[in-house]
Amino acid sequence: MAYSCFDIELTDKVAHLRFSRPEQLNTMNRAFWTELPAAIRELDQEGTARAVVLSSTGKHFTAGMDLSVFQGQGVTPIATKEAGRLREVVRRTVLELQDSLSALEQARMPVIAAIQGGCIGGGVDMVCAADMRYCTEDAFFCIAEINIGMTADVGTLQRLPHLIPQGVVRELAYTGRRLPAQRALALGLVNEVFPTHEALIAGVLQVAKEIAAHSPLAVHGSKEMLNYTRDHNVPDSLQYMAAWQSGMFQPGDMFESFTAKAQKREPVFEDLAPKRRFAE
């Protein structure tokens, strides 16, 4: 599939997805909301990518939702004027936008965000759905929706409180202030701050390469457990872990790890099986 908002390359089991609309500050137009989940789900279905890096081009990672969407140019005409039906369409639209970013969280492989410059509005929603975040010294994060008179509605207010303290989330959500890179690092929103965009990309690709060298089944299980534990209590999460391990844990990858270590070579693991529909 050809994409208008970004390009993708797959190298050494790492998929690198780069937003490619720098002149428009990589704003999230209507095509973005269709293309991003399609790309992530295609990679997930194929099973050959073991990590995904999301990066961008130009001065800013993303300036958030494209103005054309707010102005109605990106909204499908609604063939009714009845208030209840109009509101149902709005609710469904918000759910579809949320689902576009949830694709990052639902993918079997980790998704890593590499952020330069501004990560604004919908960009914060997006990176909060990633597994890890890294940024440049000039990066900043802004829940900008409050500045235009609306409530952030695509995931920031649901995911960010799991990443940084509640009080800070509320400060950012109520004021629309910028969160600079060094404070984001101190709060744990990002794992590391790099001096330049080039150093950021190199560093994040190295992290992705290290992930891709491990058993993809073990990495998938780790992501599944971490996401589940975030949303459930410890006893329920332990029960789920036991059930998962009883079915998913097989000795093949462990034997390969031990054998490779004994033979002083890198282990070679089978990719995850492609996802197929029942009828295919």
Secondary structure, DSSP 8 states (H G I E B T S, - for coil): ---SSEEEEEETTEEEEEE--GGGTT-B-HHHHHHHHHHHHHHHHH---SEEEEE--SS-SB--B-HHHHTTTTS---S---HHHHHHHHHHHHHHHHHHHHHHHHSSS-EEEEE-SEEETHHHHHHHTSSEEEEETT-EEE-GGGGGT----SSHHHHGGGTS-HHHHHHHHHH--EEEHHHHHHHTSSS-EESSHHHHHHHHHHHHHHHHTS-HHHHHHHHHHHHHHHHS-HHHHHHHHHHHHHHH--SHHHHHHHHHHHTTS------------TT-
